[in-house]
Amino acid sequence: MSGLELAAAQITSSEWAVLGACAALAAATGLFIFHIRPDASDLAPHRSKLDQLLERRDTIYDNLRDLRFEYRAGKYSDGDYETMKNSMELEAAVVLAEIDRATDSITKRPRGPKPAQRSAH
């Protein structure tokens, strides 16, 4: 018997199971890396600045609603409630102004000179 045959004869069935599992895992990894194509959604561009601002606005509104509920439940004092509410309302105003700027830049496109100005040259 050669050394390789002797080593193979000494491997137990549980060791063969482990070797088989390792081989299957390696084959699955190879298939995943080289043969699976990404979904179109994986290749989609990331969220736009406007999408991020709209999500932030919605989060602030949810937080204001939760704060109002917790205040009515007696969790916060009048002073704490007013401080947190004012802070959130200020943040909402900033986000709304940024949304306005973002939508203005999308809707307002630069235009060339008017037709009368073109013929005057």
Contacts in CASP RR format, 6 or more apart in sequence:
PFRMAT RR
TARGET T0000
AUTHOR 0000-0000-0000
METHOD contacts of the structure
MODEL  1
MSGLELAAAQITSSEWAVLGACAALAAATGLFIFHIRPDASDLAPHRSKL
DQLLERRDTIYDNLRDLRFEYRAGKYSDGDYETMKNSMELEAAVVLAEID
RATDSITKRPRGPKPAQRSAH
1 9 0 8 1.000
11 19 0 8 1.000
47 55 0 8 1.000
49 102 0 8 1.000
50 99 0 8 1.000
50 102 0 8 1.000
50 103 0 8 1.000
50 106 0 8 1.000
53 95 0 8 1.000
53 98 0 8 1.000
53 99 0 8 1.000
53 102 0 8 1.000
54 99 0 8 1.000
56 95 0 8 1.000
57 92 0 8 1.000
57 95 0 8 1.000
57 96 0 8 1.000
57 99 0 8 1.000
60 88 0 8 1.000
60 91 0 8 1.000
60 92 0 8 1.000
60 95 0 8 1.000
61 92 0 8 1.000
63 88 0 8 1.000
64 85 0 8 1.000
64 88 0 8 1.000
64 89 0 8 1.000
64 92 0 8 1.000
67 76 0 8 1.000
67 81 0 8 1.000
67 84 0 8 1.000
67 85 0 8 1.000
67 88 0 8 1.000
68 85 0 8 1.000
70 76 0 8 1.000
71 81 0 8 1.000
76 84 0 8 1.000
END
